Amino acid sequence: MGLVDRFKKESLFKKAYNLFNQERFTEALECCDRVLEIGSSQAKVWVFKGTVFEIRIV
């Protein structure tokens, strides 16, 4: 994975986090999915995605 991909993943994750804080859960999940499309080896993204699902359902 190149430097650009790493930067893009981190930017998308930060965007997902900000969307989550704005209670825009669907959009946050979409950002998480895009991060995972780039590379699925980030455990923090999977954990965060689970958190978003849990909060969204409650």
Backbone as JSON Lines, residues from 0, in Angstrom:
{"i":0,"aa":"M","n":[0.84,-1.17,0.0],"ca":[0.0,0.0,0.0],"c":[0.89,1.24,0.0]}
{"i":1,"aa":"G","n":[0.53,2.16,-0.85],"ca":[1.33,3.35,-0.99],"c":[1.0,4.42,0.03]}
{"i":2,"aa":"L","n":[1.8,5.44,0.04],"ca":[1.62,6.56,0.95],"c":[0.28,7.25,0.73]}
{"i":3,"aa":"V","n":[-0.11,7.4,-0.52],"ca":[-1.38,8.05,-0.83],"c":[-2.54,7.26,-0.25]}
{"i":4,"aa":"D","n":[-2.51,5.93,-0.38],"ca":[-3.57,5.09,0.17],"c":[-3.64,5.22,1.68]}
{"i":5,"aa":"R","n":[-2.5,5.25,2.34],"ca":[-2.49,5.4,3.8],"c":[-3.09,6.74,4.23]}
{"i":6,"aa":"F","n":[-2.72,7.79,3.5],"ca":[-3.26,9.12,3.8],"c":[-4.76,9.14,3.56]}
{"i":7,"aa":"K","n":[-5.2,8.53,2.46],"ca":[-6.62,8.5,2.13],"c":[-7.41,7.73,3.18]}
{"i":8,"aa":"K","n":[-6.86,6.59,3.63],"ca":[-7.53,5.8,4.66],"c":[-7.69,6.61,5.94]}
{"i":9,"aa":"E","n":[-6.64,7.27,6.36],"ca":[-6.7,8.04,7.6],"c":[-7.67,9.21,7.47]}
{"i":10,"aa":"S","n":[-7.68,9.87,6.32],"ca":[-8.6,10.98,6.09],"c":[-10.05,10.51,6.12]}
{"i":11,"aa":"L","n":[-10.32,9.39,5.49],"ca":[-11.67,8.85,5.48],"c":[-12.11,8.41,6.87]}
{"i":12,"aa":"F","n":[-11.18,7.85,7.63],"ca":[-11.51,7.44,8.99],"c":[-11.85,8.65,9.84]}
{"i":13,"aa":"K","n":[-11.08,9.71,9.73],"ca":[-11.38,10.94,10.47],"c":[-12.73,11.51,10.06]}
{"i":14,"aa":"K","n":[-13.02,11.45,8.77],"ca":[-14.32,11.91,8.28],"c":[-15.44,11.07,8.89]}
{"i":15,"aa":"A","n":[-15.26,9.75,8.92],"ca":[-16.26,8.86,9.53],"c":[-16.48,9.23,10.99]}
{"i":16,"aa":"Y","n":[-15.41,9.48,11.71],"ca":[-15.5,9.85,13.12],"c":[-16.28,11.15,13.29]}
{"i":17,"aa":"N","n":[-15.98,12.13,12.46],"ca":[-16.69,13.41,12.53],"c":[-18.17,13.26,12.2]}
{"i":18,"aa":"L","n":[-18.47,12.46,11.19],"ca":[-19.87,12.2,10.84],"c":[-20.6,11.51,11.98]}
{"i":19,"aa":"F","n":[-19.93,10.58,12.62],"ca":[-20.5,9.89,13.78],"c":[-20.86,10.88,14.87]}
{"i":20,"aa":"N","n":[-19.95,11.81,15.15],"ca":[-20.2,12.82,16.18],"c":[-21.36,13.73,15.82]}
{"i":21,"aa":"Q","n":[-21.67,13.85,14.53],"ca":[-22.8,14.65,14.08],"c":[-24.07,13.81,13.96]}
{"i":22,"aa":"E","n":[-23.99,12.56,14.41],"ca":[-25.08,11.59,14.36],"c":[-25.53,11.31,12.92]}
{"i":23,"aa":"R","n":[-24.59,11.37,12.0],"ca":[-24.84,11.03,10.59],"c":[-24.27,9.62,10.38]}
{"i":24,"aa":"F","n":[-24.97,8.65,10.97],"ca":[-24.46,7.3,11.08],"c":[-24.31,6.58,9.74]}
{"i":25,"aa":"T","n":[-25.27,6.74,8.86],"ca":[-25.2,6.06,7.57],"c":[-23.99,6.53,6.78]}
{"i":26,"aa":"E","n":[-23.76,7.82,6.79],"ca":[-22.61,8.37,6.08],"c":[-21.29,7.92,6.72]}
{"i":27,"aa":"A","n":[-21.29,7.82,8.04],"ca":[-20.09,7.34,8.74],"c":[-19.78,5.91,8.33]}
{"i":28,"aa":"L","n":[-20.82,5.08,8.24],"ca":[-20.63,3.69,7.81],"c":[-20.12,3.61,6.38]}
{"i":29,"aa":"E","n":[-20.61,4.49,5.53],"ca":[-20.14,4.51,4.13],"c":[-18.65,4.85,4.08]}
{"i":30,"aa":"C","n":[-18.21,5.79,4.9],"ca":[-16.78,6.13,4.95],"c":[-15.96,4.94,5.44]}
{"i":31,"aa":"C","n":[-16.47,4.25,6.45],"ca":[-15.77,3.06,6.95],"c":[-15.65,2.02,5.84]}
{"i":32,"aa":"D","n":[-16.72,1.83,5.09],"ca":[-16.68,0.86,3.99],"c":[-15.62,1.24,2.96]}
{"i":33,"aa":"R","n":[-15.51,2.53,2.68],"ca":[-14.51,2.98,1.7],"c":[-13.1,2.74,2.22]}
{"i":34,"aa":"V","n":[-12.89,2.95,3.52],"ca":[-11.58,2.67,4.12],"c":[-11.26,1.2,3.98]}
{"i":35,"aa":"L","n":[-12.23,0.35,4.26],"ca":[-12.0,-1.1,4.21],"c":[-11.8,-1.59,2.78]}
{"i":36,"aa":"E","n":[-12.36,-0.9,1.8],"ca":[-12.12,-1.25,0.39],"c":[-10.65,-1.02,0.02]}
{"i":37,"aa":"I","n":[-10.07,0.02,0.59],"ca":[-8.67,0.31,0.3],"c":[-7.76,-0.76,0.91]}
{"i":38,"aa":"G","n":[-8.11,-1.2,2.11],"ca":[-7.34,-2.24,2.79],"c":[-8.03,-2.62,4.09]}
{"i":39,"aa":"S","n":[-8.3,-3.89,4.27],"ca":[-9.12,-4.31,5.4],"c":[-8.32,-4.65,6.66]}
{"i":40,"aa":"S","n":[-7.07,-4.3,6.7],"ca":[-6.23,-4.72,7.83],"c":[-6.3,-3.79,9.03]}
{"i":41,"aa":"Q","n":[-7.16,-2.81,9.01],"ca":[-7.22,-1.87,10.13],"c":[-8.31,-2.27,11.11]}
{"i":42,"aa":"A","n":[-7.88,-2.85,12.23],"ca":[-8.82,-3.31,13.25],"c":[-9.64,-2.16,13.82]}
{"i":43,"aa":"K","n":[-9.02,-0.97,13.95],"ca":[-9.75,0.14,14.55],"c":[-10.96,0.53,13.69]}
{"i":44,"aa":"V","n":[-10.88,0.34,12.38],"ca":[-12.01,0.65,11.52],"c":[-13.15,-0.33,11.75]}
{"i":45,"aa":"W","n":[-12.81,-1.62,11.87],"ca":[-13.83,-2.63,12.14],"c":[-14.49,-2.39,13.49]}
{"i":46,"aa":"V","n":[-13.71,-2.05,14.49],"ca":[-14.26,-1.78,15.82],"c":[-15.16,-0.55,15.77]}
{"i":47,"aa":"F","n":[-14.7,0.5,15.12],"ca":[-15.5,1.72,15.0],"c":[-16.8,1.45,14.25]}
{"i":48,"aa":"K","n":[-16.71,0.68,13.18],"ca":[-17.91,0.35,12.41],"c":[-18.92,-0.39,13.29]}
{"i":49,"aa":"G","n":[-18.45,-1.3,14.12],"ca":[-19.33,-1.99,15.05],"c":[-19.97,-1.04,16.04]}
{"i":50,"aa":"T","n":[-19.2,-0.07,16.5],"ca":[-19.73,0.93,17.43],"c":[-20.83,1.75,16.77]}
{"i":51,"aa":"V","n":[-20.62,2.15,15.53],"ca":[-21.62,2.93,14.8],"c":[-22.9,2.1,14.66]}
{"i":52,"aa":"F","n":[-22.76,0.83,14.28],"ca":[-23.94,-0.03,14.16],"c":[-24.68,-0.12,15.49]}
{"i":53,"aa":"E","n":[-23.94,-0.3,16.57],"ca":[-24.56,-0.44,17.89],"c":[-25.32,0.82,18.28]}
{"i":54,"aa":"I","n":[-24.73,1.96,18.1],"ca":[-25.37,3.24,18.47],"c":[-26.57,3.5,17.56]}
{"i":55,"aa":"R","n":[-26.43,3.2,16.28],"ca":[-27.5,3.46,15.32],"c":[-28.74,2.63,15.64]}
{"i":56,"aa":"I","n":[-28.54,1.42,16.1],"ca":[-29.66,0.52,16.37],"c":[-30.39,0.9,17.65]}
{"i":57,"aa":"V","n":[-29.66,1.4,18.64],"ca":[-30.26,1.71,19.95],"c":[-31.16,2.89,19.89]}
